[in-house]
């Protein structure tokens, strides 16, 4: 089975189990034997790469697809093989090489149908390494930038909606990191440093799931610092947007326990946000 030009990406999703099983039955676990690649046509090499992916040998497939470019650099199969090589590397979790192949495709064939899929694979090469909050956030920033590229440059592609979802998850991941650090400072009584982290979440990541807790932690931190008006205003914002949440209940208990109310007070950065909330500009 060969992949028609412009549809290499769709092969990933439509290559059915029945086809895979048929190939497996015919080829066994791999396709390493047979004629040397130098003796095969570009199409035959391409089909061998397909069989290797189907039989669970993406590392072999990546090499095989790369040989098409070496042996038949000006054929249409060279273009198709490059995007399939990026896919094979990704399937093998060799993210740097997947990224490199996808970027080469974008450099050489920016106007082709599979350019959107190449950009998506490049973004996935970063995104799929975001597996825990504690890791270096550089990968998350790279994922966000690459996903934004798919969303903005290929808005009508089949990968745009998925990229939006993954962008939101990666954005939430950054907020989670800020919360983790903020809680670390809060537990150790470094309230000013904690406030800075929670403020970042409220100002820069307000659309994420971490905003209610960030506001509650601001109430805790400001009360510990004796900054009553800031604590009340954080509670007011929390009550306005998240009154049914556990975080508002906890903040309300903290404030009323000290004879305070969850009402905006004073003139501070939170008061400005509260006014924006009332005007419907910050939701």
N, C-alpha and C positions, 0 to 999 in steps of 0.2 A: 504494500500500500504506500502510495506517495502522497505528499501534501501539496495541494494546489497553491500556486503563488498567491500571496496575500492572505493566506489562511493558516499559516503555521501556528499562530497563537490559538486559534479556535480548535486546532487538533488537540491541544492539551486538555480541553474540556470535553471533547466529543469522542475521544478515543475510548470506545466502550469496552466493558469487561469481556464481552464475547470475543471481540477482535483480539484482545490481549491474550485470552486463553488459547485462541486458535494459533496465534504466533508462538506462544510458549510450547504448545504441543508439537509444533513443527520444528522448533529450533532448540528445545531444551532450555537450559538456564542462561545461556549466553550465545553469542555468535562470533566467537573469537577465531574459529577455524576458517577453512575455505581459502579462496584465492587471495593472494596479496592485494592490498588496496591499489597498488600501482597498476594492476592488471584489470581493474574494474572501471566501468563507466561512472560518470558523476551520479547518475540516477541509481545505479546499483550500490554505490557507497552510501548514498543518502538513505536508501531503503535498509541497508545494514544498520545504520545509526538508529533508525526507527525501531528495528527489532531489538536492538540492545537496550533502548529505553523501556520497551514493553516487557523485556525479560528481567528488568531490575538491575541493569548495569549502566547507570547514567554516566559513570566515569569513563567507561569504554566508549559510550556514545559521543561524549564531548570530544574525545580524541578523533573518532571517526569523522564527525562533522567538520572538525578542523582540517582534516586531510583533504576535503573537497576544495577548500580554499587554496591549499598548496598545489594540488594537482590540476584543478580546473578553475583558476582564479577569475576568469571572465565569463563563466557560465552562469545561467540563471540559478543553478543549484548552489552556487557559492553564496549567493545572497540568502537563499532559503536556509542553507545550512548554518549560517551565522546566527540567526535568531534561534534555531533549534539547539545550537551549541550553548547559547545563553540559558535556554530552558534546561538542558541536560545538566549543566553545572549547578543550576539552582536546585534541581531535583537531588543532586549529589551533596547539597548543602555546602558547596564550594562557592561561597558568596563573592569573594573578591574576583574570581575568574568569571562568574556569571555577570557581575557588574561590568567587567572589562569588555566582555563580548557584546553585551547590550549597548554599551556606550559606543563601541565600534560600529554597530549597526546604525545607531542614530547619526554618527558622523558620516557614514558612507551612503545611507539611504534614508535621509530625513523626511522625504515626501512619500515614502512607500506605505502601503496599508498597515504593515506590521510595525511601523514606527511607534504607534501607541502602545503596542504590547511590549516593545523593547523598553520604552520609558517606564512601563509598569513593572517589568522584571527588575529594572535597575532600582526602582523604589523598594521593591520587595527584598532586594539583597541587603538593604539596611533594616527594613521593618522587621523581617523575620529573625533578626538578632536581638530585638528588644524583648527579652524574656523575663526580666525581673527589674524591680525598681532600683536596686542597688548598683546596677551597671553604669558605666560611663555614659553620660547623656549625649555625647557627641553623635552616637549612632541615631538617637532619636531626632536630633536636629537635622541630620542628613536625610532621614526618612521623611520628615515633614517637608523639607525643601523638594525632594524628589516626587513625593505624592502631589504637592502643589503643582509641579510641572505637568503631571498627567491631567490634573483637574483643569488647569488653565489652557494648556496647549491642545488637549484632546477632549474637549467637553462633550462631544457627541459619540465618543467611543464607548465600547462595552465595559471599559475599565474605569470610567469616570466615577460612577456611583460607588463602586467598591473602594476606590481611592479616597472618596470623601469619608466613608466609614472608617477606614484605616487612619486617615488623617486625624479624625476626632479622637480615636483611641490613642494615637501617639501623643496628641496634645494633652490628653488626660494623664498620660504617663509622666509628662514633664511636671504637671501640677502635683502628681503623687510624690515625685522626688522632692519638690519644695516642701510639701507637707511633712515628709519623713524627716527632713533636716530641721524644720520648725519644731516638730515634736521633740526631737533630740535636744534642742536648745531649751525648750520649755521645761522638760523634765530636770534639767540641770540648773534651772533658775536663771538662765541667761535670757531674760525676758526681752531685752531690746533686739537681740539677734533673732529671737523667735518671731517678734512682731514683724521684722523685715521680711521674713519668709512668708508669713501668712498674708501680709499686705500684697506681696507679689502675686499670690494666688487670687486674691480678691480683685486686684487691678488688671492683671494680665491673663488670668485663666478663669474669668467669671462664668464662662459657659460650661465649665467642667463639673463633674460630680463632687468635687472637693470643696466647692465654695461654702456650703453650709458649715462644714467643720472648721474651715479657715476662719469664718466669722466668729464661731464659738470660741476658738482658740485665741482670737483677738480679745474677746471679752475676758477670758482667763488671764491673758498676759497683761492687759491694761489694768485690770483690777489689782494684780500683783504689783504693778508699778505705781499704783495710786492715781492713775489717770482715769478718773471716774467718767468724765464726759465722753471720752473716746470709747470706753466700755459700754456705756449706755447707747451710744450711736450704733456701734457694731451690733448690739442686741436689737435695736430698732430695725436695722436693715434685715437682720435674720428673721425677725418677726414678720416683716412686710412680705418677704419672698418665700420663706420656708417655715411658716408658723406651725405646720403639722409635723415638722421633723423633730427627731429626738434631740438634735443640737439646739433648737430653740428652747425646748423644755429645760435642757440643762443650763442654758444661759439665763433663762428667766428665773430659775431657782437660785442661781448664783447672785443675780442682781437683787432680787427681792429679799434674799437672805441678808443683804447688807443695807436694806431699806431703800433700794434704788429701783427705778423703773426702766423698762426697755424703750426709752424715748430718745429721739435725737436731741443732742445738747452740744452747745459750744460751736466753735468755728474751727474745724479741723478737716483733714483729708476725707474722713468718713462722712462728715456732714455734707461735703460736696457730693459724694456718691449717693447719699440718702436723698438729696434734692433731685438728682438725676433719676433715681428710682421712682420718685413721686411723679416725675414728668414722663415716665415710661421710656426713658432713654437707656436704661441699664437693666436688662432682664436676661 
